[in-house]
């Protein structure tokens, strides 16, 4: 079965939400116009069970290639995930075990399956890079490493920043791009897809497959989703919107997005037309976005239910229908201790900051005194920010 060679469809896939193509747009389009299937992949390191809108944007782009008949591989980095990608990291990542990596990736295929097709005539595949990276000998590693220079790797921004700040750079962090590069060789890849922050790693794979197989590998980077400050919406920055959240929380986060983030997320994560998006005011656009994404992962009925609940809490100013509860034995507690005990915050410093920023309400009243003692009573409701509630039992 040949791939679809419709010029307009190919061009749409290669332009929508695309940041850059290596070696260039025309070369990749020409290759796709031949009708010969392209084998493409994106790797996902399970550093946590958390998948966000940025990952969803990648799934969407992979699905677009799959719809044209190309071979799609979702690669789980159960080996590379133990190392940790140093990209954009100002300090070394904490290494995790194989068991943790496998546990974190447990639902990745199920989530991706809402967008990618793992059945049918052209099913996407899931592979694990431990299959080949576990077998690399020390001799193999030396041979592979000879294809790269220290200068090439150390020139990266985050390593330069660490050297200026006299922070350590560990040797295993240098080897991460090499491990990712070998994935392309092991799977005999034609195209790698990733966020624009992954260009260095993806180009390392392009260099390695050219050196070892004399083969061209295309690289396609998609635009990163960013917040109002221009920071990547991701786990590290703490501003990501998780698609693994419960739908009520997913709607809350989407509705609280900055207005200027709406169009990029629509473009990256949905098939809704730009004309339709621009015809909506920001609130209606966010509602549409939440409806679309929640319906995709949880169904239309659940999406409608979350809309009613959101309106109840944020428009009608009522308490949520269901509030998580926590049992407190003490009769009286300092507000900081209370917030930590309810697990709304992880420590007193965070609790104090939130109180001073007037981000805590108790029984609907804003709290601004972090030294205050709170009388504990059954049914006491504490609110953190815009939408997190806990009830004392």
N, C-alpha and C positions, 0 to 999 in steps of 0.2 A: 504494500500500500504506500503510495507516494504522498508527500505532504502537499498541502494546498499552495498554489502559486499565484493566487490573486494579488496583484500588485498593490491595490488599495488596502486590502486587509493586512498584508505584510507591513506596509508603511505605517499603518495605524499602530500595530504592535510595537514597531521600532521607534515610534515617536512619543506615544502616550506615557507620561510620567518618567521618561528616560532622561538621565543626566548626561551620559556619555557612552559611546561604543568604541571599542578598540578591535582592530586597528582603525576602522572608520565605518560610518553608516552604510556607504555604498557597497563596501566589500561584503558585509553581512547580508544586505538585501540581495545582492547578486547571488550569493551562496544559497539563500532561501528560494530564490526564483528558479533554481535548477530542479526543484521538486524532491531532491534527496533529503531524507530525514536528518535532522540535527539532533545529536544527543546533548542535552543540557541539564545543568543541575544548579542547585543552591544548597549550601551546607548550613545546618542549624546546630550550634553547640548548646546542649541542654545544661546550661549553668544554673537554671531554675526551671520549675514547671510553667513559668510565666511566658506567654506569647502575647504580643501586642500588635497595634495597628501597623507598625512598620513591617512586622512579619507577614501580616495579612496582605500588605501591598506586594510583597515578594510572591506570595501564593497566587495573587491575581495575575501577575506578569507571567508566571510559569504556566498558569491555566490558559492564558492567551496563546502561548506557543503550543500547548497541548491541543487546543481547538484547531490549530492549523495542521495538526497531524504529526508534530514532532515528539521525540522521546524525552520524557521528563523524569528526572531522578530527584527525589527528596533525600538528601544525605544527612543522617544523624551523626554528629561528631562525637561518638562515644569515646574516641581516643583523643581528639583535639580538645574536647570539652574538659578533659582532665588537666590539660596544660593551661588553657585559658588564653584567649586572644588578647594580646596587649594593646590592640588598636584603641587609641584615644584614652588609654589608662595612664594616670599620673602616678600610679603605684602598682606594684605587682599584684596580680590576682591571687586570691586564695585558691590553692589546688583542691580539687574534689576527687572522690573515689569513683571507680567504674560503677559501683553499685548505686551511688547517688545520681550519676549521669543517666543510667538506665531508668531509675525511678522517675527522674525529672521528665524524661522523654516519653513516658508511658502513654500520654494522651495526644502526642504531637500528630500522629497519623489521623486520628479521629477528628481533630480540629481542622487539619489541612484538608481532610476529605469533604469538608463543607464547600470547598472551592475547587480543589483538584479532583480528578476522577481516577480512582484506583481500580476501577473495573472497566468492562467493555472492550472494544477492539483496540484501543490505544491506551492501556492503563498506565498511570504513573507508578513508579516503583519507589520503595523505601530501601535504602542501603545503609550500612554502618561502616564507618571508616576504620574501625578496629580490625576488620577482616583482612586488610592489607598492611596497615601500619603496625599492628602487633607483630608482624613477621619480619619487619625491617631489622637487619643485623647492624652491629656497630660499623662494620666495613661498608655496608650499604649506605649508612648515614653519612659516613665520611665522603663517599663517592657523590652522593646527592648534594652535600653541602659545598662541594667544589664548584658547583655551578653558580654560586652567589658570593658576593664580597661583604666584608664587615661594613665597609663604607656605605654600601647599598642599603643595608638594614638600619644602621645607626643614624642615617640621615632623617629618619622618620621624626615627625614633630614631637611626639610624646617622649621619645628617647632623648631628644635634644633638651626638652624641658626638664626632664629628670636629672640630666647631667648638670644643668645650670643650678638646680636646686640641691645638687649633691645627693640625690636619691639613687638607690641601687638599681641596676639593670641586670637581671639574671640571664644566664646563658640559655635556659630553656625558653625564655621569651623570644630570643633570636631565632630559635628553631621552629616556633609556631608557624610562620609563613611557609617554611619548607615543608612541614607536615601537610598544611592545606594545599600547597602546590602539588604534592605527590598524589593527592586525591584525583586531580585531573588526569594524571598519567595512568593511575590504576584503573580508572573508569573509561579511559580513552575518550575524553570529553571534547566536544566541538564548541560549546558555549557555556560560560559560567555567568550566572546572574547574582547580583548582590547590591547592597546599598552603596552609595558613593563613598562611604567611609571604608569600604572594603577593597577599593581599587588596588592598593598596593599588594595585598595578599593575592587578589585575583590575577594581577599581572605577573606575580611570581610563578603562578601556575602556567601562565602563557609562556613565560621564558623556559620553564622546565620541560614542558611537553614538546616545545620546539627543539630544545637541546637533545632530549632523549629519543624523540620519535620523528623529528623533522616535520612536525605537523603544526598548522596554524590553529590556535584556539582563540575564539572570539570572547570578548568580555563586554557585558552590558551592565552598566550601573544605573540604578533607579534613584530618583530624587529622594532625599531623606525628608521625613516629616519633621517639622520643627515647631517649637513654641513661639510665642510672641517675641522672646528675647533672641530668637535665632538658634537656640540650642536644640540638638537632636532630641526628639521624643523617644526616649529609651529607658532601659532599666537603670543604667548608671546615673543618669541625670535625675531619676526619680519622678519624671513627668510623663511616663508612658501611660497609654490607655490600654489596659489588658483585655484581650478578647477571651481570656480564660476566667475573667471575673464572672460573678453571678450577673444575670441580665439587668437587675435593678441597679447594681453598682455601675455597670457599663453605661446605662442610660444617663445616670447622674453625671459621670465623668464627661460624656459627650456633650451634654447640655451645658456644662461649665467650661467648655473649650473656649479659647479666644476666637473672636469672630473671623479674624484673618486666617485661621487654620482650617476653616470649613471647606473651602474650595479644593485645597491640596489633598485633604483626606478623601473627599468625594472622588476626585480624579484618580487617586491611587488605589482606593479600596472598593469602589463600586462601578457600575455601568451607567449610572445616572448621568444624563447629558448636562453639559455646561450651561446650556440655555435654560434648562429647568432649574438648576441650582440658582442662577442669577435672578430668576423670576421670584424667588422666595426671600422674605426678610430673614435676618440672622436666626431668630428663634424658630421659625418654621423650617429653615434649612437644617438646623440642628435636630429638630424633631424627625425630619425626613431621614437624616443620616442615622440617627439612633434606630428608627423603624427598620431601615434597610439592613443594617449590620446585625441587629438582634434577631430579626426574622431569618437571616441567613444561618445563624448558628443555633437558634432556639425555636424558630417557628413564629408565624404571624400572631398566633393567639397569645403567646408569651410576650411578644413585643407590645401588643395592645394593652395587656395587663400592666406592664411596667410603665406605660404612658399614663394610665389612670392613676397609678400609685405616685408617680412623680408629680403630677398635677395636684394631687391631694396634699402632698407635703410642701411643695414649693410655691404653688399658686394659692391654694386654699389655706395654707399655713397650719395644717393639721398634723398630728403625729402619724408616723408610718403605721400601717395596719399590723405589721409584725416587727417587733423590736427585739434584738438580741438581749439576753438577760445575763446578769452576773450576781452571784451571791456574795454579800459582804457581811461579815460577822460583827465588825466594830459598830458602835453606836455613834461615834464621832471621829472624823478624820480631817487632817489638813487636805486642802483641795489637790495639792500635788500628789500626795500619797493616794488619794482616791482615784485620780486619773491613771496612775500607774497600776493600781489594783484592778481597775476595770479593763486594763490592757488597751485602752484607747491611745495610750502613748507608751513608749518603751522605757523612758526614764524621766526623772524629775526635771532635768534641764529642758527637755522638750516640752514638758507640761508647763513649766514657768514661762517659756517663750510664748506658748499658745495663749496663756492667760493674759499676759501683757499685751498681746496682739488682739485681745478681745475675741478670740476664736473659740471660747468655751461658753456654753449656756447651761444652766441648771434650772430645771422647771421653767424654761423659756426666758430666764433672765441672764444677761451677759455678766460674766465674772471677770473682774479686772484686778482682784487682790489675791496674789499668790500665797499670802500668809493666812488667808481665811480658813476657818474650820467649818466643815460642813456636817450638819446633823443628818445621819443616815436613817432613812425610813423606807419602808416597803413602797415600791412603785415610783421611786425617785428617778427622773429621766434626765440624763446628761447628753448634751449634744456637742459634737466636735465639728467645727467648720460648717460646711453646707451639705449636711445630709448623713452624717454618722451619728447614730443614736445608740444608747445603752440604757437598760432599765435595771434598777436595783431590786433584787428579790430577797 
